[in-house]
Amino acid sequence: MNFTPNTVFKDFQTFFPMIWAILRGKYKMPWGTFFWAIVCLIYLLSPIDLLPDVLPLLGITDDGAFALLVLTMLHKDLAAYRQAQLDKENIIEAEVIDPKK
């Protein structure tokens, strides 16, 4: 699979809503995917890094590289979440009417 900037941007946009849906119980996914998503969030928010953020450019680069690695690992699950959201939007609600009444 070719990862273009557009693909990465779309995955990044999907990442946080997917995590929120999982935490609210609205979407189920493999535990391994959930684990890596949470590890990524913790690493990005944590002040502890492999390369401190005070180092110009290098400190931010390791955060970005880790986020890209996790997004690459989760790409299939993010695409499945987007598809599930599309499928949910395409469902038409209907009421069954009993002709005997």
C-alpha positions in Angstrom: 0.0 0.0 0.0 1.3 3.4 -0.9 1.0 5.9 1.9 0.4 9.4 0.6 0.1 12.5 2.7 -3.7 12.4 1.9 -3.9 8.8 3.3 -2.0 9.8 6.5 -4.1 12.9 6.9 -7.3 10.9 6.5 -6.1 8.2 9.0 -5.1 11.0 11.5 -8.6 12.5 11.2 -10.2 9.2 11.9 -7.9 8.2 14.8 -9.4 10.3 17.5 -13.1 9.8 16.7 -12.4 6.0 16.5 -10.8 6.0 20.0 -13.7 8.1 21.4 -16.2 5.6 19.8 -14.3 2.7 21.4 -14.2 4.3 24.8 -18.0 4.9 24.7 -18.7 1.3 23.6 -20.0 2.4 20.2 -17.4 0.5 18.2 -15.6 -2.8 18.8 -12.1 -3.5 17.5 -9.2 -5.9 18.2 -7.5 -5.4 21.6 -4.1 -5.1 19.9 -5.3 -2.1 17.9 -6.7 -0.5 20.9 -3.5 -1.1 22.8 -1.3 0.6 20.2 -3.8 3.5 19.9 -3.6 4.1 23.6 0.2 3.7 23.7 0.4 6.3 20.9 -1.8 8.8 22.8 0.1 8.4 26.0 3.5 8.8 24.2 2.3 11.9 22.4 0.9 13.5 25.6 3.7 12.3 27.9 6.6 14.7 28.7 8.9 11.6 28.6 10.3 11.0 25.1 13.1 9.2 23.5 14.4 12.5 22.3 13.4 15.5 24.5 11.1 18.1 22.8 13.6 20.8 23.8 16.0 19.6 21.0 15.1 21.7 18.0 13.4 19.6 15.3 14.6 16.2 16.7 12.3 16.3 19.7 9.2 16.8 17.6 10.4 14.4 14.9 10.4 11.3 17.2 6.8 12.0 18.2 5.8 12.4 14.5 7.7 9.2 13.5 6.0 7.2 16.3 2.6 8.5 15.4 3.2 7.6 11.7 4.3 4.1 12.7 1.2 3.6 14.8 -1.1 5.0 12.0 0.6 2.6 9.6 0.0 -0.3 11.9 -3.7 0.7 12.4 -4.4 1.7 8.8 -6.7 -1.3 8.1 -8.6 -0.8 11.3 -9.0 2.9 10.6 -10.3 2.1 7.1 -12.7 -0.5 8.6 -14.0 2.2 11.1 -14.6 4.7 8.3 -16.5 2.0 6.3 -18.6 1.1 9.4 -19.5 4.8 9.8 -20.5 5.0 6.1 -22.6 1.9 6.5 -24.3 3.3 9.6 -25.1 6.5 7.6 -26.6 4.5 4.8 -29.1 2.5 6.9 -32.7 3.6 6.4 -34.9 3.1 9.4 -38.3 1.7 8.8 -41.3 0.6 10.8 -42.9 -2.8 10.1 -46.7 -2.4 9.9 -48.8 -5.4 10.8 -51.6 -5.6 8.1 -53.8 -7.5 10.5 -54.4 -4.5 12.7 
